[in-house]
Amino acid sequence: AAVPRREQPAPAHESGVLDHVGRVALAIWSRIPQTLAFVGELSRSLARLAGGKAGFQRADLLLFLEDAGPRALPIVSLISFLVGTILAYMGAAQLAMFGAQIYIANLVGVGMVREIAALMTGIILAGRTGAAYAAQLGTMQVNEEIDALRTFGLPASDFLVLPRFLALVAMAPLLTLYAGLVGIVAGMLIATTVFDVGAYAYYTQTLQALSLTHIAVGLIKGTVYGALVAVAGCLCGM
């Protein structure tokens, strides 16, 4: 008997760079309505909170505050100390050629407080707290716990998203300020032990270099990063 002939599958078309970029752009575009709806629900929850009508457990807020703040101090301390050390050493290696080692304080102080502390804090919160929020809410979504809340007529954004958002927005600027302080101490350690800069001179130069504007900019950036991390983590989980 004749064996029926099998048709060979058509070779897969290799997608080019433009095709990949187009698919990514379409995927991002398709998620914009969902993201806007989520942000709108969160805004309504914040409005209910301002009116004293938001329903969430205060104990949950305290738990999230502890998790996002004190429990993050060890990793924030380590990363900030290492970044401050590297920044001081790399800058001092160039400044030492001109005999301007004292300006290590300006470099580390302004750099850490205004930019790097907020950035490092945001990255740490994204990898640690934001991912935890996505995992927690995703597990609740799989177990249909979120659907149960909606069935009872309870806004899930009030009970699940709002306390997490408030915890990160409250803790992010404090962690940013702490990270800047740790980075300055690390820079002082390098300046005093390697480049023979007096500790008091470094302290005085840091006070002269820093201003309330630098501190305010760093705190605002830390707060914005915390809010973005909270929204992204909760959105992925929900």
C-alpha positions as CSV (number, residue, x, y, z in Angstrom):
1,A,0.0,0.0,0.0
2,A,1.2,3.5,-0.8
3,V,2.3,5.5,2.2
4,P,0.5,8.8,2.2
5,R,2.8,11.7,1.7
6,R,3.2,14.1,4.7
7,E,3.4,17.7,4.0
8,Q,6.5,19.4,5.5
9,P,5.7,22.3,7.8
10,A,6.6,25.7,6.4
11,P,9.8,27.1,7.8
12,A,9.3,29.5,10.6
13,H,9.8,33.1,9.5
14,E,12.6,34.7,11.5
15,S,11.3,37.9,12.9
16,G,13.5,40.9,12.5
17,V,14.3,43.8,14.7
18,L,11.4,45.9,13.4
19,D,8.9,43.1,13.9
20,H,10.1,42.6,17.5
21,V,9.8,46.3,18.2
22,G,6.3,46.4,16.7
23,R,5.2,43.5,18.8
24,V,6.5,45.1,22.0
25,A,4.9,48.4,21.1
26,L,1.5,46.7,20.5
27,A,1.8,44.8,23.8
28,I,2.5,48.1,25.6
29,W,-0.4,49.8,23.8
30,S,-2.8,47.1,24.7
31,R,-2.0,47.4,28.4
32,I,-2.6,51.2,28.5
33,P,-6.4,51.0,29.2
34,Q,-5.8,48.5,32.0
35,T,-3.1,50.7,33.5
36,L,-5.3,53.8,33.4
37,A,-8.2,51.9,34.9
38,F,-6.0,50.7,37.8
39,V,-4.6,54.2,38.4
40,G,-8.2,55.5,38.4
41,E,-9.3,53.0,41.0
42,L,-6.3,53.9,43.1
43,S,-7.1,57.6,42.8
44,R,-10.7,56.9,43.9
45,S,-9.3,55.0,46.9
46,L,-7.0,58.0,47.8
47,A,-10.1,60.3,47.5
48,R,-12.0,58.0,49.9
49,L,-9.1,58.0,52.2
50,A,-9.0,61.8,52.2
51,G,-12.7,61.8,53.1
52,G,-12.2,59.3,55.9
53,K,-14.2,56.6,54.1
54,A,-11.4,54.2,52.9
55,G,-11.9,50.8,54.4
56,F,-8.7,49.0,55.1
57,Q,-7.1,47.4,58.2
58,R,-4.8,49.7,60.1
59,A,-2.8,46.7,61.2
60,D,-2.1,45.8,57.5
61,L,-0.7,49.3,57.0
62,L,1.6,49.0,60.0
63,L,2.7,45.6,58.7
64,F,3.5,47.0,55.3
65,L,5.3,49.9,56.8
66,E,7.6,47.6,58.8
67,D,8.2,45.4,55.8
68,A,9.0,48.3,53.4
69,G,11.0,50.3,55.9
70,P,12.9,48.7,58.8
71,R,13.3,45.3,57.2
72,A,14.9,47.0,54.1
73,L,17.6,48.8,56.1
74,P,20.3,46.1,55.9
75,I,20.2,45.8,52.0
76,V,19.9,49.6,51.7
77,S,22.8,50.1,54.1
78,L,25.0,47.7,52.2
79,I,24.3,49.0,48.7
80,S,24.6,52.7,49.7
81,F,27.9,52.1,51.5
82,L,29.3,50.3,48.5
83,V,28.1,53.0,46.1
84,G,29.4,55.8,48.3
85,T,32.8,54.1,48.6
86,I,33.1,53.5,44.8
87,L,31.9,57.1,44.0
88,A,34.4,58.6,46.5
89,Y,37.3,56.5,45.3
90,M,36.7,57.1,41.6
91,G,36.3,60.8,42.1
92,A,39.2,61.1,44.4
93,A,41.5,59.4,42.0
94,Q,41.0,62.3,39.6
95,L,40.8,65.1,42.1
96,A,44.1,64.0,43.7
97,M,46.0,64.8,40.5
98,F,45.1,68.5,41.2
99,G,45.5,68.4,45.0
100,A,41.7,68.9,45.4
101,Q,40.9,65.9,47.5
102,I,38.8,68.0,49.8
103,Y,36.2,68.3,47.0
104,I,35.4,64.6,47.5
105,A,32.9,65.8,50.0
106,N,31.1,67.9,47.4
107,L,31.1,65.0,44.9
108,V,29.8,62.4,47.3
109,G,27.5,64.6,49.3
110,V,25.6,66.2,46.3
111,G,25.7,63.0,44.2
112,M,24.4,60.8,46.9
113,V,21.8,63.1,48.4
114,R,20.4,64.5,45.1
115,E,20.6,61.5,42.7
116,I,22.1,58.2,43.6
117,A,20.4,57.6,47.0
118,A,17.0,58.0,45.5
119,L,17.9,55.8,42.5
120,M,19.4,53.0,44.5
121,T,16.5,53.1,46.9
122,G,14.1,52.8,44.0
123,I,15.9,49.9,42.5
124,I,16.1,48.1,45.8
125,L,12.4,48.7,46.5
126,A,11.5,47.5,43.0
127,G,13.4,44.2,43.4
128,R,12.5,43.6,47.0
129,T,9.1,45.2,47.9
130,G,7.5,45.7,44.5
131,A,8.2,42.1,43.5
132,A,6.8,40.9,46.8
133,Y,3.6,42.9,46.2
134,A,3.2,41.4,42.8
135,A,3.7,37.9,44.2
136,Q,1.3,38.4,47.1
137,L,-1.5,39.8,45.0
138,G,-0.9,37.4,42.2
139,T,-1.4,34.5,44.7
140,M,-4.6,36.0,46.0
141,Q,-5.8,36.4,42.4
142,V,-5.1,32.7,41.7
143,N,-6.9,31.7,44.9
144,E,-9.9,33.9,43.9
145,E,-9.6,35.9,47.1
146,I,-9.8,39.2,45.2
147,D,-12.9,38.0,43.4
148,A,-14.4,37.1,46.8
149,L,-13.9,40.7,47.9
150,R,-15.6,42.1,44.8
151,T,-18.5,39.6,45.3
152,F,-19.1,41.1,48.7
153,G,-19.1,44.6,47.2
154,L,-15.8,45.6,48.9
155,P,-13.4,47.6,46.8
156,A,-10.2,45.5,46.4
157,S,-8.1,48.7,45.8
158,D,-9.0,49.9,49.3
159,F,-8.1,46.7,51.1
160,L,-5.2,45.5,49.0
161,V,-3.6,48.3,47.0
162,L,-4.0,51.4,49.2
163,P,-2.1,50.2,52.3
164,R,0.8,49.0,50.2
165,F,0.9,52.2,48.2
166,L,0.8,54.4,51.4
167,A,3.5,52.2,53.0
168,L,6.0,52.6,50.1
169,V,5.2,56.3,49.6
170,A,5.9,56.9,53.3
171,M,9.0,54.8,53.6
172,A,10.7,55.6,50.3
173,P,11.8,59.2,51.2
174,L,13.0,58.0,54.7
175,L,15.1,55.3,53.1
176,T,16.4,57.8,50.5
177,L,17.6,60.1,53.3
178,Y,19.1,57.2,55.2
179,A,20.9,55.9,52.0
180,G,22.3,59.4,51.4
181,L,23.7,59.5,54.9
182,V,25.3,56.1,54.6
183,G,26.9,57.1,51.3
184,I,28.3,60.3,52.9
185,V,29.8,58.2,55.7
186,A,31.3,55.8,53.2
187,G,32.9,58.7,51.3
188,M,34.3,60.1,54.5
189,L,35.9,56.8,55.3
190,I,37.6,56.7,52.0
191,A,38.7,60.3,52.1
192,T,40.2,60.0,55.6
193,T,41.9,56.7,55.3
194,V,43.2,56.7,51.7
195,F,43.5,60.4,50.7
196,D,44.5,62.0,54.1
197,V,41.5,64.3,54.3
198,G,40.6,65.3,57.9
199,A,37.3,64.1,59.2
200,Y,36.3,67.6,60.4
201,A,37.3,69.2,57.2
202,Y,35.3,66.6,55.3
203,Y,32.3,67.3,57.5
204,T,32.5,71.0,57.1
205,Q,32.9,70.8,53.3
206,T,29.9,68.5,53.1
207,L,27.8,71.0,55.0
208,Q,28.9,73.8,52.7
209,A,28.2,71.7,49.6
210,L,24.7,70.5,50.6
211,S,21.7,72.7,50.6
212,L,18.0,72.2,51.4
213,T,17.3,72.2,47.6
214,H,19.5,69.2,47.1
215,I,17.9,67.4,50.0
216,A,14.4,68.3,48.8
217,V,15.1,67.1,45.3
218,G,16.4,63.8,46.5
219,L,13.3,63.3,48.8
220,I,10.9,64.2,46.0
221,K,12.6,61.7,43.6
222,G,12.6,59.0,46.3
223,T,8.9,59.5,46.9
224,V,8.1,59.4,43.1
225,Y,10.1,56.2,42.7
226,G,8.3,54.6,45.7
227,A,4.9,55.5,44.2
228,L,5.9,54.1,40.8
229,V,7.2,50.9,42.3
230,A,4.0,50.5,44.4
231,V,1.8,51.1,41.3
232,A,3.8,48.7,39.1
233,G,4.0,45.9,41.7
234,C,0.3,46.1,42.6
235,L,-0.8,46.4,38.9
236,C,1.2,43.2,38.0
237,G,-0.3,41.4,40.9
238,M,-3.9,42.5,40.3
